Amino acid sequence: MGIFSALSGIFGIGKKQVNIIVVGLDNSGKSTFLNHLRPVDQRSSQIVPTVGFSMSNFSTGNLTFNAFDMAGQGKYRSMWESYYGTSQALIFVVDSADRMRIPLARDEFWMIMDHKDIANRPIPIMVLANKMDETDAMSASEISVSLGLDVIRGRHWSIQATCATSGVGLDKALEWLSVEVQRFLDSRKT
Amino acid sequence: MSGKPKAQSRMKRDKKDEESSGNLYAHLDKTSVLQEARAFNETPINARKCSLILTKLLYIIQQGESIGRTEATEAFFAVTKLWQSKDANLRRLVYLVVKELSNISDDVIIVTSSLTKDMTGREDVYRPASIRALCRITDTGMLQTIERYMKQAIVDRNGSVSSAAIVSSTHLMKKSSEVVRRWANEVQEAVSSDNHMVQYHALGLLYHIRCNDRLAVNKLVQKFSKNSLRSPYAVCYLIRIAARCLVEDDQPDSSMFTFIESSLRHKSEMVVYEAASAIVSLPHTTSAELQPAIAVLQLFCSSPKAALRFAAVRTLNKVAMAHPTAVMSCNVDLEKLITDSNRSIATLAITTLLKTGAESSVERLMQQISGFVNEISDEFKIVVVDAIRSLCSRYPRKHAVMMPFLAKMLRNDGSFEYKKAIVETIIAIIEENPDAKTAGLAHLCEFIEDCEHDNLSTRVLHLLGREAPKTPNPSSYIRFIYNRVILESTKVRAAAVTALAKFGAQCVDLRKSIQVLLRRCLLDSDDEVRDRATFYLKMLTEAGESVIHNFILDGLQISPSGLERAVLDYLKSGNYSAPFDLRIVPVSTQALSQPEKLEPYAAQLAAIPEIAKLGPVFKSGTRIALTESIAEYTVHLIKHTFANAIVLQFECKNTMNDQLLLDVSVELEDPESEWQPSGSIEIPKLPYGEAQSAYTILEFPESGAISGSLGAILKFKVMDVDPTSGEPDSEDTYDQTYVLEEVEIAVSDSIQAVSKSSFASAWEALGEDSAREETFQLSTVDTIPEAVKKIAEILGLSPCERSDRVGEGKTQHTVLLSGIFRGGYDVLSKATVAIDPSDNSINMNIIIRSTEPLVSDLVISAVV
């Protein structure tokens, strides 16, 4: 942290920092999504399965996001909950082409929604219907129905069709997210 | 820019605060630190505050505070959130905390990806530390996932990254050596690095990878000794490897020694010293080989660098006993170091001279060292004490100079280790040199008058109880011992009571006075002391001489678990008409205070009904191989002696993967038809790779023979099986036999070696009736020590009162032996070995006494 960022932190003129948590089943494209948000020269050419979690930062408008990219493999899913309490937004990534595991994704999604650190805090939820470029992919509305998003009450959520490898749809998703996070932070202040 | 002076002034203020309050971390509370750790969950992260909390956390862990698993896990997950901060110092503290918490927290692998990212990232400050943390949290299963990164890191151009990876791999070797072995190529590449540190670490890891393969290690040394390594550390390490090869190999490669010797001419002093130190520590070096190394050390003795002088004199001190003549050549240089301003060097120089010097110079050196003995640390005082100890064994007559010196050192303040060394030395001198006994005991008596270490007091009291009654004037010691009963802690009081009782048991004329003293102890505040006093008083007043001897001087020599089993059997039997017989309890050679050795066979034998009814095991022998270790079927014999029978346990192993053995048994044949098996238990089924036992029970013959040699044949049926599945090919079997080596039953199988602490009174107690005497010539041995060892081995008896040590150049020696014959009969033996001056043959006169004349007959017949 340089002297300028330290200063700007003190006077509150810098970008506001928020924590978000990125979850979803394994091989749904979480790390690829975050990789795409990095500057071109810092992207890694090869994405390997995450073990535990990995941190990455990106910013939009006046917010700096610290994203906790959680591992999606079954044995690591129990570790997600340690990070719910400190997050101001949640991104749930779904592999739209993996019809077989949509019910599993639905179970995991609702497990998160019912967790005490999420259920009691109206943080915004962004669902990314990823891998839209695949031929067999389901549409965003289909996924919305399959996950049961329509029965969510009392919080802001959105679903966005994306392709993390090419970056289609990511800008829209982040735009929505930064507006909602700002709204969430403001609502807590008052 | 206005922030800069502000930050500076804050730093100043902080500094002042720290100075005024002393140690900032002195009074930390675990709970409050863990509470503070919640600050890690805040956004944005205050790096300064978090760094302080992490430091506190590290501090309490280092102080040995134990943190519970849930608390640790919670703290760990909070710490993982600090990854969002980009502050370099904070991140490096995070690595340290992750390492510390890795053992006590769950789910530590969650940081694997984050650490992998840091270790492959661009931030050079992060890379080494993250490698170290990553290797600490990774277990064998996860190692595969980071293998690729580790290989890259080992050959990294950055020295600290490469070193960190290599050192971490060395630690990983302990857990998952197989995986690390696959990195040998990368490690080899790292050995040729320009960086001194990397080269040293890589060589170390390469050695660890290959250390099980002697040939590979030899090759390694040869290869690197030729193309000279740049790093002096690596050369030092190579010298150590070479020296180890030389020590371990039976036929060492001469090129190894040549390499070490050539290192004596290396340009780095460190390497030169390492080589010299390696050469002088090698066993079996000739004086010609030693000479250059000693010369180097001699040169270092006069070096202006204190570290070199210290290293040289320390090495000389260590090898002074092994090569006295070689070290003596340095005496002139060592003399100069006596007055060295560095006390450690001076002490080592003096003690070296004490070890090698002539008898005449001892007084002068002792005077010199007593001048500054108060100025040196306890550690070096112990070195001095050790030197005195070895000096006393070389020049026994000098004890008159040493004893007062040791006593003076004993009076000064010092740590437990230091006092222990002195007490041990005095005890050793007393035991080796009868002339020093009176003076030594007097000094020890004085010592326990004012000794704060209970352990040493009890030890001295035990010694007094054993040795003092045999001195000309035993009554003079009683006052010292009785003072302990009045003044000291429970432990010491109990020991003092026991010591008093030993006086009463051995000195008949003092017995009355001892009884008076013991009676006073009956009112002690502690029950252990009262119990002991009551017991001893009863013994001394009412019991006969032999009972006093058995119960006060020798104590119970039985195995506690054996006693437990025997008493349990007695209670279960329901027949209480006969009193419990202590003689059926298996004896043990170990003192009761020592942890009992596990008896591996007792439970195994008790599970077999035929054997269980024979009663408790008297003695189990060692495992003897009856076949070559590479034979198709290997058989080991373990002999178990019972009161009236001997059980032979044949542990058979089938090493043929295409055979299944059925009905395995061992057939015994006695050429003299004395021994007849009264029962046997065969192995019904013996698959490949398994070891099982067959048993044969032999009762001791009516004729009274207790030795014999029996032919043994392994008999079994073979069924051919498929080597891979272990399924039988067909139901057909065929008989086969396999000749084993002969089974020897010797007199030593019937005797358990148990040493007596006071042989003479036990000898008198047994009386003349059972004595048997025999004299014969020994043709197979040439020296007295050999004869002494042999006789103890043949009889299976244990030497008493250190009589198995034979003084050098003596032409006659008496060894005192004792043991217990199966059934609980004491057996004592006095064997006098002498060299016949006319033809240098060895003659032996042996007298055997026992509680049962028949036993004496049996034992003596075994010798003849």
Boltz contact constraints between the chains, C-beta under 6 A:
constraints:
  - contact:
      token1: [A, 1]
      token2: [B, 86]
      max_distance: 6.0
  - contact:
      token1: [A, 1]
      token2: [B, 87]
      max_distance: 6.0
  - contact:
      token1: [A, 7]
      token2: [B, 3]
      max_distance: 6.0
  - contact:
      token1: [A, 17]
      token2: [B, 43]
      max_distance: 6.0
  - contact:
      token1: [A, 17]
      token2: [B, 44]
      max_distance: 6.0
  - contact:
      token1: [A, 19]
      token2: [B, 43]
      max_distance: 6.0
  - contact:
      token1: [A, 50]
      token2: [B, 113]
      max_distance: 6.0
  - contact:
      token1: [A, 51]
      token2: [B, 112]
      max_distance: 6.0
  - contact:
      token1: [A, 51]
      token2: [B, 113]
      max_distance: 6.0
  - contact:
      token1: [A, 52]
      token2: [B, 109]
      max_distance: 6.0
  - contact:
      token1: [A, 52]
      token2: [B, 110]
      max_distance: 6.0
  - contact:
      token1: [A, 52]
      token2: [B, 111]
      max_distance: 6.0
  - contact:
      token1: [A, 52]
      token2: [B, 112]
      max_distance: 6.0
  - contact:
      token1: [A, 52]
      token2: [B, 113]
      max_distance: 6.0
  - contact:
      token1: [A, 53]
      token2: [B, 110]
      max_distance: 6.0
  - contact:
      token1: [A, 54]
      token2: [B, 113]
      max_distance: 6.0
  - contact:
      token1: [A, 54]
      token2: [B, 114]
      max_distance: 6.0
  - contact:
      token1: [A, 54]
      token2: [B, 117]
      max_distance: 6.0
  - contact:
      token1: [A, 55]
      token2: [B, 83]
      max_distance: 6.0
  - contact:
      token1: [A, 55]
      token2: [B, 84]
      max_distance: 6.0
  - contact:
      token1: [A, 55]
      token2: [B, 114]
      max_distance: 6.0
  - contact:
      token1: [A, 66]
      token2: [B, 84]
      max_distance: 6.0
  - contact:
      token1: [A, 79]
      token2: [B, 107]
      max_distance: 6.0
  - contact:
      token1: [A, 79]
      token2: [B, 110]
      max_distance: 6.0
  - contact:
      token1: [A, 82]
      token2: [B, 77]
      max_distance: 6.0
  - contact:
      token1: [A, 86]
      token2: [B, 41]
      max_distance: 6.0
